[in-house]
Amino acid sequence: MNKTLRIIGYSLLALAFIMTVSYHYMDKETKVLNTESRALLGGEYAQLNKGVVHYQLEGDDDKQVIVLVHGFSSPLYIFDPTFEYLKNQGFRVLRFDLFGRGYSDRPDVHYGIDLYVEQLHELLAELNITGEVNLLGLSMGGAIVTHFTNRYPEQVNKVSLIDPLIHTPERPEIAAVKIAGLGEYLAKVVIVPKFINGVAETVYDPNSFPDWAEKFEPQTRYKGFSRAIVQTARYLSGKNFKEEYAKLGLSKKPVQLFWGKQDRVIPLADAEKIRALVPNIEYHEIDQAGHLPHYEQAEKVNPLISQFLKSS
């Protein structure tokens, strides 16, 4: 009996040692976001109540404004084709990194939808963008712009949604992430590396995004990234935003919806849930596209966005 207990004890110690080594080996967060590091990174930054925000704003001041809001993990570069296209179409285009992503701060706060809604609200004020703006939200960003529109309807003209999050899919890894300690371990050892190498799950054709890892990985080297990912995942677990989309539908604001037909991140079936909640929505199902139809099929999607914004 004592021998068996010793074996179990040694096994647990060995497992703990392996997990500790793995955690520190996979922990790539060696850099800090501050004034000095941002000077080297370049870009524009705004100081808000919860921290510094990395953003890009281009286009003439008198042009119609469109704000691009990214999703759960990939920061503002995920809108590269859309940003350039809409700018060239004569819009004033704003994109930014949500807190915890890209080169925005990773504040030690609650990472829920309210954080991102107020981040957007404060950023518009800080940049002196007044009047109605158009919003485009991708994935979790779709839930963010929906909440924003419901909270600040007087600031919103039109809304475009790309494969928006309506509820969090039930997955075993989400249940594991909710466990304190284990979630932090999994984030650095499993989840973040999976994101870095996740192009095949995210897009229909990996060749459409050949530099996925090269673009995604730099943000993961700054302290606080994995913590923000874990805390956001915990907040989203079990959430259903059906009532928010229903409220958006009742607002009578023009809404446009895109969905990649081969989306493996958020199922195509969720498009019908959105359409049922938002009457008269303009819907486009994009073939040969996964979770990023605006990137994979830019020549199809981006002109439709422009036409929607320009229509009376």
C-alpha positions in Angstrom: 0.0 0.0 0.0 2.8 2.4 1.0 4.6 1.5 -2.3 1.5 2.3 -4.3 1.1 5.7 -2.5 4.8 6.5 -3.2 4.3 5.7 -6.9 1.2 7.9 -7.0 3.1 10.7 -5.2 6.1 10.5 -7.5 3.8 10.5 -10.5 2.0 13.6 -9.3 5.3 15.3 -8.6 6.5 14.4 -12.1 3.3 15.6 -13.7 3.6 18.9 -11.7 7.2 19.3 -12.9 6.3 18.7 -16.5 3.4 21.1 -16.3 5.5 23.8 -14.7 8.3 23.4 -17.3 5.8 23.4 -20.1 4.1 26.5 -18.8 7.4 28.5 -18.5 8.6 27.1 -21.9 5.4 28.1 -23.7 5.1 31.5 -21.9 6.2 33.9 -24.6 5.0 37.0 -22.8 8.4 38.7 -22.2 7.6 42.2 -23.4 5.7 45.1 -21.8 3.6 47.6 -23.6 4.6 51.1 -22.6 5.7 54.4 -24.2 9.1 53.1 -25.2 7.9 49.9 -26.8 5.1 51.7 -28.6 7.6 54.2 -30.0 9.3 51.3 -31.7 6.1 49.7 -32.9 4.7 52.9 -34.4 1.0 53.7 -34.9 -1.4 55.9 -33.2 -2.5 55.7 -29.6 -5.2 57.2 -27.4 -5.3 57.3 -23.6 -8.7 56.2 -22.3 -10.0 55.6 -18.7 -9.0 51.9 -18.7 -5.8 52.3 -20.6 -4.0 53.1 -23.9 -5.7 52.1 -27.2 -3.9 51.4 -30.5 -5.9 52.7 -33.4 -5.8 53.8 -37.1 -8.0 56.5 -38.5 -7.8 57.6 -42.1 -9.9 59.6 -44.5 -11.1 63.2 -44.7 -12.9 64.7 -41.7 -16.0 65.5 -43.6 -16.6 62.0 -44.9 -19.0 59.3 -43.6 -17.4 57.4 -40.7 -17.2 53.6 -40.6 -15.8 51.9 -37.5 -14.4 48.4 -37.8 -14.5 46.2 -34.6 -12.6 43.0 -34.6 -13.4 39.7 -32.8 -12.1 37.6 -29.9 -8.4 37.2 -30.7 -7.1 38.8 -34.0 -6.5 42.6 -33.7 -7.1 45.4 -36.2 -5.0 43.9 -39.0 -7.8 41.4 -39.6 -9.5 44.3 -41.5 -6.6 45.1 -43.8 -8.5 44.6 -47.1 -11.7 46.2 -45.9 -9.9 49.2 -44.3 -8.0 50.0 -47.5 -11.1 49.4 -49.8 -13.4 51.6 -47.8 -10.8 54.4 -47.4 -10.4 54.4 -51.2 -14.2 54.5 -51.6 -14.2 57.8 -49.8 -15.1 56.8 -46.2 -13.3 57.9 -43.1 -12.3 54.6 -41.6 -11.4 53.8 -37.9 -10.1 50.5 -36.6 -8.6 49.8 -33.3 -7.3 47.0 -31.0 -9.7 45.9 -28.3 -8.2 45.9 -24.8 -6.1 42.9 -24.3 -5.4 42.5 -28.0 -2.9 43.8 -30.5 -1.0 46.8 -29.0 -3.7 48.1 -26.8 -3.2 47.9 -23.0 -4.2 44.7 -21.1 -5.8 46.3 -18.0 -6.5 44.1 -15.0 -10.3 44.5 -15.3 -13.4 42.5 -16.1 -13.2 41.5 -19.7 -16.9 41.6 -20.6 -18.9 43.2 -23.4 -19.4 46.4 -21.4 -15.6 46.9 -21.3 -15.4 46.9 -25.1 -18.6 49.0 -25.6 -17.3 51.7 -23.4 -13.9 51.5 -25.0 -15.5 52.3 -28.3 -17.6 55.0 -26.8 -14.6 56.7 -25.2 -12.5 56.4 -28.3 -15.0 58.2 -30.5 -15.1 61.0 -27.9 -11.3 61.1 -27.6 -11.0 61.4 -31.4 -13.7 64.1 -31.6 -15.9 61.9 -33.8 -19.3 63.3 -33.4 -22.7 62.6 -35.0 -23.8 59.2 -36.3 -21.2 56.6 -37.4 -21.5 53.3 -39.2 -20.4 50.2 -37.4 -19.0 46.9 -38.7 -18.4 44.1 -36.3 -16.7 40.7 -36.9 -17.5 37.7 -34.8 -17.4 38.9 -31.1 -17.1 42.4 -32.6 -20.6 41.8 -34.0 -22.0 41.4 -30.5 -20.0 44.5 -29.4 -21.5 46.8 -32.1 -24.9 45.4 -31.4 -24.7 46.2 -27.7 -23.2 49.6 -28.6 -26.1 50.4 -31.0 -28.7 49.5 -28.3 -26.9 51.5 -25.7 -26.1 54.6 -27.9 -28.6 54.5 -30.7 -28.2 58.2 -31.4 -24.6 57.6 -32.4 -25.3 54.9 -35.0 -26.4 55.1 -38.6 -26.0 51.6 -40.1 -24.7 48.3 -38.8 -22.8 45.6 -40.7 -22.2 42.2 -39.1 -19.8 39.5 -40.3 -20.3 36.0 -38.8 -21.4 37.6 -35.5 -21.4 35.9 -32.2 -24.9 35.3 -30.8 -24.1 32.7 -28.3 -21.0 30.8 -27.2 -20.8 27.3 -28.6 -20.6 24.5 -26.0 -17.1 23.1 -26.2 -15.1 21.0 -23.6 -12.2 23.4 -23.7 -14.4 26.3 -22.5 -15.4 24.3 -19.4 -11.8 23.6 -18.6 -10.8 27.3 -19.1 -13.4 28.3 -16.4 -11.4 26.5 -13.8 -9.1 28.9 -11.9 -5.4 28.1 -12.5 -6.1 25.5 -15.1 -7.5 28.1 -17.5 -4.4 30.2 -17.2 -2.2 27.1 -17.8 -4.2 26.0 -20.8 -4.1 29.5 -22.3 -0.4 29.7 -22.5 0.3 26.0 -23.3 -2.6 25.1 -25.6 -5.0 27.9 -26.5 -2.6 30.7 -27.6 -0.4 28.4 -29.6 -3.5 27.0 -31.2 -4.6 30.5 -32.2 -1.1 31.2 -33.7 -1.4 28.1 -35.9 -5.2 28.3 -36.3 -5.5 29.5 -39.9 -6.9 26.1 -41.2 -9.8 26.3 -38.7 -10.5 30.0 -39.3 -10.5 30.2 -43.1 -11.8 28.1 -46.0 -8.5 28.2 -47.9 -5.3 28.7 -45.8 -3.6 30.0 -48.9 -5.9 33.1 -48.6 -4.0 34.0 -45.5 -0.4 32.7 -45.9 1.1 35.0 -43.2 -1.5 34.2 -40.5 1.1 33.2 -37.8 3.4 36.0 -38.7 0.7 38.6 -38.2 -0.9 37.0 -35.1 2.1 36.0 -33.0 3.6 39.4 -32.1 0.7 40.5 -29.9 1.2 37.3 -27.8 4.6 38.4 -26.7 3.3 41.2 -24.6 2.3 40.6 -21.0 -1.4 40.2 -20.2 -2.5 38.8 -23.6 -3.3 35.3 -22.4 -5.0 36.7 -19.2 -7.3 38.8 -21.4 -8.1 35.8 -23.6 -8.9 33.6 -20.5 -11.0 36.2 -18.8 -13.0 37.0 -22.0 -13.6 33.3 -22.6 -14.9 32.9 -19.0 -17.2 35.9 -19.5 -18.6 34.5 -22.8 -19.2 31.0 -21.5 -22.9 30.3 -21.5 -23.8 33.8 -22.8 -26.6 34.3 -25.2 -27.1 37.7 -26.8 -30.5 36.9 -28.5 -32.2 39.7 -26.7 -29.7 42.3 -27.9 -30.1 41.2 -31.5 -33.9 41.4 -31.1 -33.5 44.9 -29.7 -31.3 45.8 -32.7 -34.1 44.5 -35.0 -36.7 46.7 -33.2 -34.5 49.8 -33.7 -35.3 49.9 -37.4 -31.7 50.8 -38.2 -30.4 49.3 -41.5 -28.5 46.1 -40.8 -26.4 44.0 -43.1 -25.2 40.5 -42.4 -22.5 38.3 -44.0 -21.8 34.7 -43.3 -19.0 32.4 -44.6 -20.8 29.3 -45.9 -17.9 27.1 -44.7 -17.5 28.8 -41.3 -16.1 26.3 -38.7 -15.8 28.8 -35.9 -19.5 30.0 -35.7 -21.9 27.7 -37.6 -23.8 28.9 -40.6 -27.0 27.9 -38.8 -26.6 30.9 -36.5 -27.2 33.2 -39.5 -30.9 32.1 -39.5 -31.1 32.9 -35.8 -29.9 36.5 -36.5 -32.2 36.8 -39.5 -35.2 35.8 -37.4 -34.4 38.4 -34.8 -33.6 41.3 -37.2 -36.4 41.8 -39.8 -35.5 43.1 -43.2 -31.8 42.4 -42.7 -29.7 42.5 -45.8 -28.2 39.0 -46.0 -25.2 37.7 -48.0 -24.0 34.1 -47.7 -20.5 33.9 -49.1 -19.4 30.6 -50.6 -15.8 29.4 -50.3 -15.3 31.4 -47.1 -14.9 30.4 -43.5 -15.0 32.8 -40.6 -13.4 35.7 -42.4 -15.4 36.2 -45.7 -14.3 39.9 -45.9 -10.7 38.7 -46.0 -11.1 35.5 -48.1 -13.6 36.9 -50.6 -12.7 40.6 -50.3 -13.6 41.3 -54.0 -17.2 40.1 -53.2 -17.8 41.4 -49.7 -16.1 44.8 -49.6 -18.1 46.3 -52.5 -21.3 45.1 -50.8 -20.3 46.9 -47.6 -19.6 50.1 -49.6 -22.9 49.9 -51.5 -24.8 49.3 -48.2 -23.3 52.4 -46.6 -23.8 54.6 -49.6 -27.4 53.6 -50.2 -30.1 55.9 -49.0 
